């Protein structure tokens, strides 16, 4: 009604006179709107003081001005209060007068004429920014001093130093450089032999030989992969409240380590991580799903919760891709146009459309080798298990059997000819809250053959998912499920009698799930005569023990006491096989990666809210670079390949710059651009823009070789400088950003732990595979009790630890270890009393101090002087000077060698990349 | 300003200026004393981000404007306490007991919705304000006149973990800094011998979002909460290995000499000096933390007041001891103490997540919460500590007015729930914001939790829009791009 009146009024007025924007319209906007929609604030993304922005409109109702259609223009609806008092504008202020409303209405009806050139403010073109310009190809500059530079890099650095009136520091001593480059490239200190070898190698090319050795070492990839895992927030749990284990994340971690070791060209590394499943590198797409994610059971049952969870999942992929490869905080544009960078909400959703077919989940890696490995492991396991079985006490023998375990339970009974078995569950753990699950129910005859496995001759009844009971597949995804909470039954009927002597059943043999476990049960067998008899039940099992909820078969109390020593011998031989088998689910190695599905339609969402979908969008890259656009019917792989190609294009001005800056930062502690994840307007400018471009160009020319770039860096004069502080230079450049010295810094958490183990002689160099435990739990709700003392696998390099998202390791976590919540572009260097307490008092430090002391004693013998010298050599790569030696010898004589080791592991000299 | 300074962010430029000033006179150890100036000089008031000196991260720093509260005690009830069984009285819900909710959602978080269910406890008018409060919490109810209630809070998530993240960090995602981290980053602490931010987990276990509630996110790690309780002492406070006192002292002093010799060879290096200082701080904490967790000095009447002497209910006694610990920490100037009541998801057994048997489980939880928490607030008041201390009682969201289908409990409801404030800067006896007559949704003065956090910062003298930290391209805040101070609850 209001609209009608206004329109007819406008029709009359139009005939009379043209509204003048500058004289009549702008003063109204200025007085009433600019306070919230002008230069300082742009509430809801709307600004009305600049023509271009005003016609584009805000994030909620754009366009707000529809020329010629005042009744439909949100601007008019808001000032009139058509949509309720809550939405009347200006908010909480005096409404516009009827005359003012009429003027604006007439203006829009007349086509909203807004002359060019009248705005007082010119909007800066967001594309006009250094990092969006093509990479230039600068020549290294001339410098006054000509005897210092070893490489092009040095000339860029020296020129800047000279213009700031600074001089480079002298070259550092050979030992310091060796420790620096060894920590830097491998995360470990040089061994005394490596130190001696380098110090004695006075021939030409000694430095180069060290660098080649380090870059060729498998330890190199273990160090450098960690840098990338920080950026992509890698973890082995799903995060959020339940934080359950993500058991197959590690193949992606191993892929990253391998890629660094193999010097996979960076452009290929990008393509593989985005669309590796199209080239047989499925594990590389673990990159897309590194974020925390809600599992289906943790998402609300209502549709809105599901839509939000899906949108969050996709959002994390876009954020990761934008930050990791392009150095752009694209995530902002999910709810509103990026405040600083040329990324609109439409750009965001168009980019998201490239991933519209990606789901999070486990998928098999194509690998025939794995099947052979699993077959071999099973063949080795079988004789051990059958011997163990002979030692198992039968049910009802008067002994108390082990408590039920989710990972598997064995019921042994006297051989009997059976035509059917029945398993009745009377109760489950956790107060019968849930329906019991069983992943496989195996019935073995006296030949050790699982007779239930033959589906043709076995009829299964009871519950849901019956076929899962005897299909030979373990794990939660393939479970039988009861219809009732806390109870249930299964019956298996055979088409002929079998002479059977054991039944094995479990809730999840892969060890992931421990809930829904049957606790009270009866196993009955129908003999040839048709009579049912109880063969086993839970009455002689010990009470359920949460600490042993996932214990493996053949627990001590299940074995006849007389044979326990024989049993423990077999168990010890069996354990490594089981551990290895655990990495493979049913013969297939899985990876948590991108599941490729048909792309779902993607809509622009108002304020990022999935409940407010707007136009459908097609896959398209942001408009500011040479854009790629695909039709809406493009398939998932086609989409991801196209995006990967656009990112990995040598012409993309961001990609090479972003990675060479990261590499620089990982060597020097700070990048040429301080904000490594943000090359946009809100980030900082490069200290050395020409050098950055030169590095990017050189990187592409070398075939995107990371190792090539690193060789240039660590052999440069810049990198070889001493680290000592020069007070005069500090006054000019306290942060050493111009690199008048080498910026020494504390080692990262992983490097400290690994180095302690290396020095104590106990570092386990086993590579790859399932992570070792830092906690007694691999995921879940009830907290993470830490492991304090580590054996065997626990002494592997820390990158191979099972990484719990958001839970920091109890000793080293405090040393700025990332929590895998958000992308971490650069490790911080905090110094806290908690770090001091951890490193000085933890069991780990005591264990490794004892080990180092023992090592010194066994390698050197008794003289304290020699022990002290050896410890200095091992830990610090040098001999103690006289006063150090006197001091240490006295302490050792009085308080033991361990006391010295404990102090050394806490010392600044040991803990710094010099 | 040096020639390269224009390459730096705003924060970087400030740091550079300060460092240049300091480095003129800096020598190795001396620079620590000098740099402590950084903390004191109120830089916060003029720039977006506080300037932290790494050798003195907890030096007290001035707020943006005069603060009403110096310290905060956050009592965090994990699992989502039902507003309908506690503070938000809904007589209409009694009348409509057993009827379906017209136009209500057929499916809520956990599944199909059942019918409306009356509050499971009787309500009674309390104090001078005459506010209706539930019989479930008789001791807390006696405090009604002192509390300022906000009945109209909303959360962005209906899932515990993300919602606890949202309450504690302002974001549903993992990885953002907690309220306590932001607070100590802004203000440092008045006690250098204790952690500036202490989190006290419930005796039953950690809350659902666990360490996220006290994590540093991307802020410097020193600002994370240090978790310990009356039962579980701070880790690594004492040597884990078997060493004599003499050996321990010898290792410490040898380390000191090694580090000093090393510093002599590397003069002027602040990082090295800061690490030396951190061992001295650690040594002080080794003395002060055991002293504060030793409750044997508390008189019997105090133990009795809190219920810490309760021999028949170990969980209650344990929580009560945590309450006493919280008071002792506040007394000694710890900036922010986070006290948890309730643990992780457990079908409502260990926390307030009453989906199935709400009344039965709340009888147990209320007994644990009520007396000790009320005693804590009273004790703080008696000692005059509420003059400077803000007490916050909160939970991640509320519960539905319906029971779940086939159950005797309520599902998650992020659309309208109650938290309260008391103590420094708070107007007592206020009830602000309203939910509809059945308690389903906030309808008047609706406040997303952003507003709640903005209000807490405001009371500490911090403008939530100016307390920022640059991370991945954005000046991040506790309140994202939202937040309005709820002035109606301010004194």
Interface residues (C-beta under 8 A of the other chain):
Chain A: X160 X163 X164 X233 X239 X240 X241 X242 X243 X292 X294 X298 X299 X300 X301 X302 X303 X305 X312 X323 X328 X329 X332 X340 X341 X430 X431 X433 X674 X675 X677 X678 X680 X682 X683 X684 X685 X686 X687 X723 X724 X725 X727 X730 X731 X732 X733 X734 X735 X737 X738 X744 X745 X746 X781 X782 X783 X788 X805 X806 X807 X808 X810 X811 X814 X815 X816 X819 X820 X821 X822 X823 X824 X825 X828 X829 X830 X831 X832 X833 X834 X835 X836 X837 X838 X840 X841 X842 X843 X845 X846 X847 X849 X850 X883 X884 X887 X888 X891 X894 X895 X896 X898 X899 X900 X902 X903 X904 X906 X907 X908 X909 X911 X912
Chain B: X2 X3 X4 X6 X7 X8 X9 X12 X15 X16 X19 X20 X23 X24 X26 X54 X55 X57 X105 X107 X108 X109 X110 X111 X158 X159 X160 X161 X162 X164 X165 X173 X174 X175 X176 X195 X205 X206 X208 X209 X210 X211 X212 X215 X217 X218 X220 X221 X222 X226 X234 X235 X236 X237 X238 X239 X240 X241 X243 X246 X247 X250 X251 X252 X254 X255 X257 X258 X259 X261 X262 X263 X266 X267 X268 X269 X271 X272 X274 X275 X276 X277 X278 X279 X281 X282 X284 X285 X286 X344 X345 X346 X347 X412 X470 X471 X472 X473 X474 X475
